[in-house]
Amino acid sequence: MIFDPLYFIIVGPFFLLGLIAQFWVKSAFRSGQNIPTYLSGAEAAREIMRRNGLDLPIECIPGELSDHYDPSAKVLRLSQAVYEGRNAAAVGVAAHEVGHALQDAQRYPALVVRNMAVPMASLGSGAGMWLFVLGLIFSMKALVLAGIVLFSCVVFFQLVNLPVEFNASTRARRQLAEMGMFTDESLSAVSKTLTAAAMTYVAATLQAVMTLVYLVLSSNREE
């Protein structure tokens, strides 16, 4: 399928956009690491949670930018660079993940929907493509249609995920500004890091949408 010229025409540009977005976020993170703060990422996360009446565990985990909030375990997991880092990039990423914890505590509707969509999206990202390809190989339209429907779950997840991520970043910026503990330079670096990270989600959403368009067009070509 990936050797189909139509795939490269429809999906290729957005795949490239995703690579550019990944490079941008890593570059913004490295730049933000050069702006010192007196709070580490973990300390900033604890302070934001304290100000909002939350008392959740924070774990230090391996990996680069592997930071996330786990709504099922109610735990914030930060990579070592973010957990220990005393710089604007670390504080920004940590605050963003606390933003998800705040969403969870307040039952933010989009987050509720996103969490419900996770199982089907996980199934669709793997089984959906396999069913589609097998359907084309064996000329079984039912399998092709099942693959498209399952992959649609991935697109739905990505579309719902966008407002969740943007809202978490908005919360992070507001919380850090209200704390009054950071310089304008630090807050500007935080904003740049969060904006770059947001673009990775935009790119992933566009790639998923255009992949679905490709699947639909390919199924019609086989008829």
C-alpha positions as CSV (number, residue, x, y, z in Angstrom):
1,M,0.0,0.0,0.0
2,I,2.7,2.4,0.9
3,F,4.2,1.9,-2.6
4,D,1.1,3.2,-4.2
5,P,1.8,6.6,-5.8
6,L,-1.6,7.8,-4.6
7,Y,-0.6,7.2,-1.0
8,F,2.5,9.4,-1.4
9,I,0.4,12.1,-3.1
10,I,-2.3,12.2,-0.4
11,V,-0.6,11.2,2.8
12,G,3.1,11.9,2.0
13,P,3.0,15.7,2.6
14,F,1.4,15.3,6.0
15,F,3.8,12.6,7.0
16,L,6.6,15.0,6.1
17,L,4.8,17.7,8.2
18,G,4.8,15.3,11.1
19,L,8.6,14.9,10.9
20,I,9.0,18.7,10.7
21,A,6.8,19.1,13.8
22,Q,8.8,16.5,15.7
23,F,12.0,18.3,14.8
24,W,10.4,21.6,15.9
25,V,9.3,20.4,19.3
26,K,12.7,18.9,20.1
27,S,14.4,22.1,19.0
28,A,12.0,24.2,21.1
29,F,12.6,21.9,24.1
30,R,16.4,22.2,23.8
31,S,16.1,26.0,23.4
32,G,13.8,26.1,26.5
33,Q,16.4,24.2,28.5
34,N,18.7,27.2,28.2
35,I,16.3,29.3,30.2
36,P,16.8,28.6,33.9
37,T,14.1,28.5,36.5
38,Y,14.4,28.0,40.3
39,L,11.7,25.3,40.3
40,S,12.2,21.9,38.6
41,G,9.5,20.4,36.5
42,A,8.4,18.1,39.3
43,E,8.3,21.0,41.8
44,A,6.3,23.2,39.4
45,A,3.9,20.3,38.9
46,R,3.4,19.8,42.6
47,E,2.9,23.5,43.2
48,I,0.2,23.7,40.4
49,M,-1.5,20.7,41.9
50,R,-1.4,22.1,45.4
51,R,-2.9,25.4,44.2
52,N,-5.8,23.4,42.6
53,G,-6.4,21.0,45.5
54,L,-4.8,17.9,43.9
55,D,-2.4,15.5,45.6
56,L,-1.3,13.0,43.0
57,P,1.9,11.0,42.8
58,I,4.6,12.1,40.4
59,E,6.9,9.4,39.0
60,C,10.2,9.8,37.2
61,I,10.3,7.5,34.1
62,P,12.9,6.8,31.4
63,G,12.8,8.1,27.9
64,E,12.9,11.4,26.1
65,L,9.7,13.5,26.2
66,S,7.9,10.4,27.4
67,D,5.9,12.5,29.8
68,H,2.2,11.8,30.3
69,Y,-0.6,11.8,32.8
70,D,-2.2,8.4,33.4
71,P,-5.9,8.9,34.1
72,S,-6.5,5.2,35.0
73,A,-3.7,5.2,37.7
74,K,-4.2,8.9,38.6
75,V,-0.4,9.4,38.4
76,L,1.8,12.0,36.6
77,R,4.8,10.5,34.9
78,L,7.7,12.7,33.9
79,S,10.9,11.9,32.0
80,Q,14.1,12.5,34.0
81,A,14.9,15.6,32.0
82,V,11.5,17.1,32.8
83,Y,11.3,15.8,36.4
84,E,14.7,17.1,37.4
85,G,15.2,20.0,35.0
86,R,15.2,23.5,36.3
87,N,14.5,25.2,33.1
88,A,11.5,26.6,31.1
89,A,11.2,23.6,28.9
90,A,10.9,21.2,31.8
91,V,8.5,23.4,33.7
92,G,6.3,23.9,30.6
93,V,6.0,20.2,29.8
94,A,5.3,19.3,33.4
95,A,2.6,22.0,33.6
96,H,1.0,20.7,30.4
97,E,0.7,17.2,31.9
98,V,-0.7,18.7,35.1
99,G,-3.2,20.3,32.8
100,H,-4.4,16.9,31.9
101,A,-4.7,16.0,35.5
102,L,-6.9,19.1,36.1
103,Q,-9.0,18.1,33.1
104,D,-9.5,14.7,34.6
105,A,-10.4,16.0,38.1
106,Q,-12.9,18.4,36.5
107,R,-14.3,15.8,34.1
108,Y,-13.4,17.9,31.1
109,P,-15.9,16.6,28.4
110,A,-13.4,16.2,25.6
111,L,-11.1,14.2,27.8
112,V,-13.9,11.9,28.9
113,V,-14.7,11.2,25.3
114,R,-11.1,10.7,24.3
115,N,-10.5,8.2,27.1
116,M,-13.6,6.3,26.0
117,A,-12.3,6.2,22.4
118,V,-8.8,4.9,23.3
119,P,-9.7,1.1,23.1
120,M,-11.3,1.4,19.6
121,A,-8.6,3.8,18.4
122,S,-5.9,1.3,19.5
123,L,-7.7,-1.5,17.6
124,G,-8.3,0.6,14.6
125,S,-4.6,1.7,14.2
126,G,-3.5,-1.9,13.9
127,A,-6.4,-4.2,12.9
128,G,-8.0,-1.6,10.7
129,M,-5.1,-1.4,8.2
130,W,-4.6,-5.2,8.2
131,L,-8.3,-5.8,7.4
132,F,-8.2,-3.2,4.7
133,V,-5.2,-4.7,3.0
134,L,-6.5,-8.3,3.3
135,G,-9.8,-7.2,1.9
136,L,-8.0,-5.8,-1.2
137,I,-5.9,-8.9,-1.6
138,F,-8.8,-11.3,-1.4
139,S,-11.3,-9.0,-3.0
140,M,-13.5,-9.1,0.0
141,K,-15.4,-5.8,0.2
142,A,-16.7,-6.6,3.7
143,L,-13.1,-6.7,5.0
144,V,-12.2,-3.5,3.2
145,L,-15.3,-1.7,4.7
146,A,-14.4,-3.1,8.2
147,G,-10.9,-1.8,7.9
148,I,-12.2,1.7,6.9
149,V,-14.6,1.8,9.8
150,L,-12.0,0.7,12.3
151,F,-9.5,3.2,11.0
152,S,-12.2,5.9,11.3
153,C,-12.0,5.3,15.1
154,V,-8.3,6.5,14.9
155,V,-9.4,9.7,13.1
156,F,-12.2,10.3,15.6
157,F,-9.7,9.9,18.5
158,Q,-7.2,12.3,16.9
159,L,-10.0,14.9,16.3
160,V,-11.1,14.7,19.9
161,N,-7.6,14.7,21.1
162,L,-6.8,18.1,19.5
163,P,-9.0,20.2,21.9
164,V,-7.8,18.1,24.8
165,E,-4.1,18.9,24.1
166,F,-4.8,22.6,23.3
167,N,-6.8,23.0,26.5
168,A,-4.1,21.4,28.6
169,S,-1.5,23.8,27.2
170,T,-3.8,26.8,27.8
171,R,-4.3,25.6,31.4
172,A,-0.5,25.3,31.8
173,R,0.2,28.8,30.6
174,R,-2.5,30.3,32.8
175,Q,-1.4,28.4,35.9
176,L,2.3,29.3,35.5
177,A,1.4,33.0,34.9
178,E,-0.8,33.0,38.0
179,M,1.9,31.6,40.1
180,G,4.0,34.7,39.5
181,M,7.2,32.8,40.0
182,F,8.5,33.0,36.5
183,T,10.1,35.7,34.4
184,D,8.6,36.9,31.1
185,E,11.5,35.2,29.3
186,S,10.7,31.9,31.0
187,L,7.0,32.1,30.2
188,S,7.8,33.0,26.6
189,A,10.0,29.9,26.3
190,V,7.3,27.8,27.9
191,S,4.8,29.1,25.3
192,K,7.1,28.3,22.4
193,T,7.7,24.7,23.7
194,L,3.9,24.1,24.1
195,T,3.1,25.6,20.7
196,A,5.7,23.4,19.0
197,A,4.3,20.3,20.9
198,A,0.7,21.3,19.8
199,M,1.8,21.2,16.1
200,T,2.8,17.5,16.5
201,Y,-0.9,16.8,17.4
202,V,-2.1,18.8,14.5
203,A,0.2,16.9,12.1
204,A,-0.9,13.6,13.5
205,T,-4.5,14.5,13.0
206,L,-4.0,15.6,9.4
207,Q,-2.1,12.5,8.7
208,A,-4.9,10.3,10.1
209,V,-7.6,12.2,8.2
210,M,-5.7,12.0,4.9
211,T,-4.9,8.3,5.4
212,L,-8.7,7.7,5.8
213,V,-9.3,9.7,2.6
214,Y,-6.7,7.5,0.9
215,L,-8.4,4.3,2.1
216,V,-11.8,5.4,0.9
217,L,-10.4,6.4,-2.6
218,S,-8.5,3.1,-2.8
219,S,-11.5,1.1,-2.0
220,N,-13.5,2.8,-4.8
221,R,-10.7,2.2,-7.3
222,E,-10.9,-1.6,-6.6
223,E,-14.6,-1.7,-7.4
